[in-house]
Amino acid sequence: MTEILKLNSIASVVKENLPEDRYTISENAAAPAGILVRSADMLSYDFPASVLAVARAGAGVNNIPVDVCAEKGIVVFNTPGANANAVKELVLGAMIAASRNVCAAAEWAKTLKGNGDAVAKMAEKGKGQFVGPEVAGKTLGVIGLGAIGGLVANAAYSLGMNVIGYDPFVSVDAAWRLSRHVQKADNLDEIFAQSDIISLHVPQIDATKGMINVDSIAKMKDGVIILNFARGGLVKEGDVIAACESGKIYKYATDFASDALIGVKNTLILPHLGASTPESEDNCAVMASRELRDYLEDGNIVNSVNYPAASLARSGSARLTVLHKNTSNMVGAITAVIAGAGENISGMINASKGDYAYTIIDVDHVIPSDTVQTIENLANVIRVRVL
């Protein structure tokens, strides 16, 4: 039986892809081959030597030491797009709520309690303080057109909005899914200058951290609405707070609460509800468990954040997988060892990603242990598995 450790509560649908006759899933696995995780902090986690892979049921991996795992030969998976619809719906809801002052109006309505028959007239008299603009006809600028950003852009167009998007790294698949009515911006300044509402959908990396700051806000329209349902660190909170208090920003809506933001004028702060739907949790669990099983059983890598994608249909009696550094002549060195042992290669794939690479080799016969040991001893080889 293969042990799987779960560090958070994971939807039970994982059992469909990790069947009980082959896998045991528990919170106290002693020698797990794989780990399923959602939000648990693994940054200082002491990985057992048995761990081959970590599957994050969600897109962000800030809670996982990705580089450390790569050095140890642990493949880290995430589930991009599995919660995209859930986040899209929340973004659209927040956009309308922010524009129409829905939350503030609902809180004010509660104060009318106890006025009996006078409530209806009081509500009519007081509603004027919550007047807010419709989103139809407004321009939405979407920064990042991946799984979530693309859905938001398409849905916003369906609401009658003008939509412009910016993403210099958009994938071919994402581009195909994007409505032809979404206009392309050549740079961020176009988004800042033209948008009535700006929605952020990019990862938090060095290049994007603090991208919404005093300088970028100055380039925006007065009364802009900013939606941040991607990562809290994309904005400089002090700059956003100052702009909200001055009225430069009409509303800042975010799914990332902080002590500094709570109670600030013109903010809508939510407690990270983006993927908090039963459908999203099931989707993430299903994708994570499929990725984990495909890697553990067949060595295929799909949606890894620290190793390249590589999948190969089985064509031999045995399969050798090698995680290694992305250096010259690694494939030649590995295949030379196999050829020297008199083995015939029936199928092979090699791929690289940054500093790391991965090779899958199918051979006609079971690979002798001394051949495997020789490959393990090659310089820059990190981990070898025989499947």
C-alpha positions in Angstrom: 0.0 0.0 0.0 1.2 3.5 -0.9 0.8 6.0 2.0 -0.5 9.5 1.3 -0.3 12.1 4.0 -2.9 14.9 4.2 -2.0 18.0 6.0 -5.4 19.6 5.7 -9.0 18.4 5.4 -9.3 17.3 1.7 -12.5 16.6 -0.1 -13.3 12.8 0.0 -13.5 12.7 -3.8 -9.7 12.1 -3.7 -10.5 8.4 -3.0 -11.9 8.2 -6.6 -8.3 8.7 -7.9 -6.4 7.2 -4.9 -8.4 4.0 -4.4 -8.4 2.3 -1.0 -7.1 -1.0 -2.4 -3.8 0.7 -3.4 -3.5 3.8 -1.2 -4.0 4.8 2.4 -4.7 8.4 3.1 -4.2 9.7 6.6 -3.1 12.6 8.8 -0.3 10.5 10.4 1.3 8.5 7.6 4.7 7.5 8.8 6.4 7.1 5.4 4.3 8.9 2.8 5.1 8.8 -0.9 2.9 11.8 -1.5 1.5 14.7 0.5 -1.9 16.4 -0.1 -2.0 19.9 1.2 -4.2 23.0 1.0 -3.1 25.9 3.3 -0.9 24.2 5.9 2.5 26.0 6.3 5.2 23.6 5.0 8.0 26.2 4.8 9.9 24.6 7.7 8.5 21.1 7.2 10.9 18.2 7.7 10.3 16.0 4.7 10.6 12.3 5.2 13.0 10.6 2.7 10.0 8.7 1.4 8.2 11.7 0.0 8.2 11.8 -3.8 5.6 14.5 -4.5 3.5 17.2 -2.9 0.1 18.1 -4.4 -1.4 21.4 -3.5 -5.2 21.5 -3.8 -5.2 25.1 -5.1 -3.1 27.4 -7.3 -0.8 29.3 -4.9 2.2 27.5 -3.4 3.5 30.3 -1.1 3.1 27.8 1.8 5.4 25.2 0.2 9.3 25.4 0.0 9.3 24.8 -3.7 13.0 25.3 -4.3 13.9 23.0 -1.3 11.6 20.4 -2.7 13.3 20.6 -6.1 16.7 20.1 -4.6 15.4 17.0 -2.7 13.8 15.6 -5.9 10.2 16.2 -4.6 7.9 17.3 -7.4 5.4 20.0 -6.3 2.0 20.1 -8.1 -0.7 22.7 -8.0 -4.2 22.8 -9.5 -4.4 25.8 -11.8 -7.9 26.6 -13.0 -9.7 24.2 -10.6 -11.1 27.0 -8.6 -11.3 29.5 -11.4 -15.1 29.7 -11.7 -15.5 30.2 -7.9 -13.0 33.1 -7.9 -14.6 34.6 -11.1 -18.0 34.6 -9.5 -16.7 36.3 -6.3 -14.8 38.9 -8.3 -18.0 39.8 -10.3 -20.0 39.9 -7.1 -17.5 42.1 -5.4 -17.3 44.4 -8.4 -21.0 45.0 -8.3 -21.1 45.2 -4.5 -18.3 47.8 -4.5 -19.8 49.9 -7.3 -23.3 49.9 -5.8 -22.2 50.2 -2.1 -24.2 47.0 -1.4 -22.3 46.1 1.8 -22.5 49.5 3.4 -26.2 49.7 2.5 -26.9 46.3 4.0 -25.1 47.3 7.2 -27.1 50.6 7.4 -30.4 48.8 6.9 -29.7 46.8 10.0 -29.8 50.0 12.0 -33.5 50.5 11.1 -34.4 47.5 13.3 -37.1 48.4 15.9 -38.8 51.2 14.0 -41.8 49.1 13.1 -44.0 50.4 10.3 -41.7 53.4 9.8 -38.9 51.2 8.4 -40.1 51.3 4.8 -40.2 55.2 4.8 -36.9 55.5 6.6 -35.3 53.1 4.0 -36.6 55.1 1.1 -35.4 58.4 2.7 -31.9 57.1 3.5 -31.1 55.1 0.4 -29.7 58.1 -1.5 -26.5 58.0 0.5 -25.7 54.7 -1.1 -26.2 55.6 -4.8 -23.5 53.9 -6.9 -22.9 53.6 -10.7 -23.8 50.6 -12.8 -21.0 48.5 -14.3 -22.5 48.3 -17.8 -20.7 50.7 -20.2 -17.7 51.0 -17.8 -14.2 49.9 -18.8 -12.7 47.0 -16.9 -9.0 46.5 -17.1 -7.9 43.0 -16.4 -4.2 42.4 -15.5 -3.4 38.8 -16.1 -5.4 36.7 -18.5 -4.9 33.2 -17.2 -7.6 30.8 -16.0 -9.3 33.3 -13.7 -8.5 36.6 -15.5 -9.8 35.2 -18.8 -13.1 34.1 -17.2 -13.5 37.5 -15.5 -12.8 39.3 -18.8 -15.3 37.2 -20.8 -18.0 37.5 -18.1 -17.5 41.3 -17.8 -18.1 41.7 -21.5 -21.3 39.7 -21.2 -22.4 42.3 -18.5 -22.1 45.0 -21.1 -18.6 46.3 -20.1 -15.8 47.4 -22.3 -12.9 45.1 -21.4 -9.2 45.6 -22.0 -6.6 43.1 -20.8 -2.8 43.0 -20.3 -0.7 39.8 -20.1 2.6 39.6 -21.9 2.9 35.9 -21.0 -0.6 34.7 -21.8 -0.5 31.0 -23.0 -1.9 29.9 -26.3 -4.7 28.0 -24.6 -5.7 31.0 -22.5 -5.6 33.2 -25.6 -8.0 30.8 -27.4 -10.4 30.9 -24.5 -10.5 34.7 -24.4 -13.4 36.5 -26.1 -12.5 38.3 -29.3 -14.2 41.4 -27.8 -11.4 41.7 -25.1 -9.1 44.5 -26.3 -5.4 44.0 -25.9 -3.4 46.6 -24.0 0.3 47.0 -24.9 1.4 48.0 -21.4 0.1 48.5 -17.8 -0.1 52.3 -18.3 -2.9 51.8 -20.8 -4.8 49.8 -18.2 -4.2 52.4 -15.6 -5.2 55.3 -17.8 -8.3 53.8 -19.4 -10.0 51.7 -16.8 -12.9 52.6 -14.5 -12.3 49.3 -12.7 -9.1 47.3 -12.5 -9.0 43.6 -11.6 -5.7 41.9 -10.7 -5.1 38.3 -11.7 -1.3 37.7 -11.6 0.9 35.7 -9.3 2.9 37.5 -6.6 6.5 37.4 -7.7 9.3 40.0 -7.5 8.1 41.7 -10.7 4.5 42.1 -9.5 4.9 42.7 -5.7 3.6 46.1 -4.8 2.6 46.8 -8.5 -0.3 48.9 -7.2 1.4 51.8 -5.5 1.4 55.6 -5.2 3.0 55.9 -8.7 0.6 53.5 -10.5 -2.4 54.9 -8.6 -1.5 58.4 -9.8 -1.9 57.2 -13.4 -5.4 55.9 -12.8 -8.8 57.7 -13.2 -10.2 59.5 -10.2 -12.8 57.2 -8.5 -11.3 54.0 -9.8 -12.3 50.7 -8.3 -9.5 48.1 -7.7 -10.3 44.4 -7.3 -7.6 42.3 -5.8 -8.5 38.6 -5.6 -5.1 37.3 -6.6 -2.6 38.0 -3.8 -2.4 40.6 -1.0 1.2 41.6 -1.7 0.3 42.9 -5.2 -0.6 46.2 -3.6 1.3 48.5 -1.2 -1.3 48.8 1.5 -0.2 52.2 2.8 -0.5 53.7 -0.7 -3.9 52.1 -1.3 -5.2 53.2 2.1 -4.2 56.8 1.5 -5.9 56.7 -1.9 -9.1 55.2 -0.4 -9.2 57.9 2.3 -8.7 60.7 -0.2 -11.3 59.4 -2.6 -8.9 58.8 -5.5 -9.9 55.1 -5.1 -13.7 54.8 -5.0 -13.4 51.3 -3.6 -10.7 48.8 -3.0 -12.2 45.3 -2.8 -9.9 42.4 -1.7 -10.0 38.8 -0.5 -6.9 39.3 1.6 -7.8 40.8 5.0 -5.2 42.6 7.1 -5.3 44.6 10.3 -4.3 47.8 8.5 -7.1 47.5 5.9 -10.0 46.6 8.2 -12.2 49.6 8.9 -10.6 51.8 6.3 -12.9 54.1 4.3 -13.9 52.9 0.9 -12.7 49.3 1.3 -14.5 46.0 1.0 -12.5 43.3 2.8 -13.4 39.6 2.5 -11.9 36.7 4.4 -10.3 34.8 1.5 -13.5 33.4 0.2 -12.2 32.9 -3.4 -12.1 29.1 -3.5 -14.5 28.5 -0.6 -17.2 26.6 -2.5 -17.9 22.9 -2.3 -17.5 22.7 -6.1 -14.1 24.3 -6.0 -12.8 22.2 -3.2 -13.9 19.1 -5.0 -12.3 20.2 -8.3 -9.0 21.0 -6.6 -9.0 17.7 -4.8 -9.8 15.7 -7.9 -7.1 17.5 -9.9 -4.5 17.1 -7.1 -5.1 13.4 -6.6 -5.0 12.7 -10.4 -1.6 14.5 -10.6 -0.3 12.6 -7.6 -1.4 9.2 -8.9 -0.1 9.8 -12.4 3.3 10.7 -11.1 3.5 8.0 -8.5 2.4 5.2 -10.8 3.6 6.3 -14.2 6.1 9.1 -13.6 4.2 11.6 -15.6 4.4 15.3 -14.6 1.5 17.6 -15.2 1.1 21.1 -13.5 4.3 21.0 -11.5 5.7 24.3 -10.3 9.3 23.2 -9.8 9.8 20.5 -12.6 8.9 20.5 -16.2 5.8 18.9 -17.7 6.6 15.5 -19.2 4.2 12.7 -20.1 4.9 9.5 -22.0 2.6 6.6 -22.9 4.1 3.3 -21.7 5.9 1.4 -24.4 8.3 -1.1 -22.6 8.5 -3.6 -19.8 10.0 -1.1 -17.3 10.2 2.6 -16.9 13.1 4.7 -15.5 12.5 8.3 -14.4 15.3 10.7 -13.6 15.1 14.1 -11.9 18.3 16.0 -12.6 19.9 19.4 -13.0 19.4 21.1 -16.3 23.0 20.8 -17.5 24.5 19.8 -20.8 24.8 16.1 -21.9 22.7 14.7 -19.1 20.5 12.8 -21.4 23.6 11.4 -23.2 25.1 10.3 -20.0 22.0 8.5 -18.8 21.3 6.8 -22.1 25.0 5.8 -22.4 24.7 3.9 -19.1 21.5 2.1 -20.3 23.1 1.2 -23.7 26.2 0.0 -21.9 24.0 -2.4 -19.9 22.7 -3.8 -23.2 19.2 -2.4 -22.8 17.1 -1.2 -25.7 15.2 2.1 -25.2 11.6 1.8 -26.5 10.5 5.3 -25.6 11.9 8.5 -24.1 11.1 12.1 -23.3 13.2 14.9 -21.8 12.1 18.3 -20.7 13.6 21.2 -18.7 12.3 24.0 -16.6 14.8 26.6 -15.2 17.6 24.9 -13.3 15.9 21.5 -13.4 15.1 18.8 -15.9 13.3 15.5 -16.1 13.8 12.4 -18.2 11.5 9.4 -18.7 12.9 6.3 -20.4 11.0 3.1 -21.3 13.1 0.0 -21.8 12.3 -3.5 -23.0 13.5 -5.4 -19.9 13.6 -4.9 -16.2 16.5 -2.6 -15.4 19.3 -4.2 -13.2 19.9 -2.6 -9.8 23.6 -1.9 -10.6 22.5 0.0 -13.8 20.2 2.1 -11.7 22.9 2.7 -9.1 25.3 3.9 -11.8 22.7 6.4 -13.0 22.1 7.6 -9.5 25.9 8.2 -9.1 26.1 10.5 -12.2 26.9 14.1 -11.4 23.8 16.3 -11.2 21.3 13.5 -10.9 18.9 14.2 -8.1 16.5 11.2 -8.0 16.0 8.0 -9.9 12.9 5.8 -9.8 12.1 2.5 -11.5 8.4 2.0 -12.2 
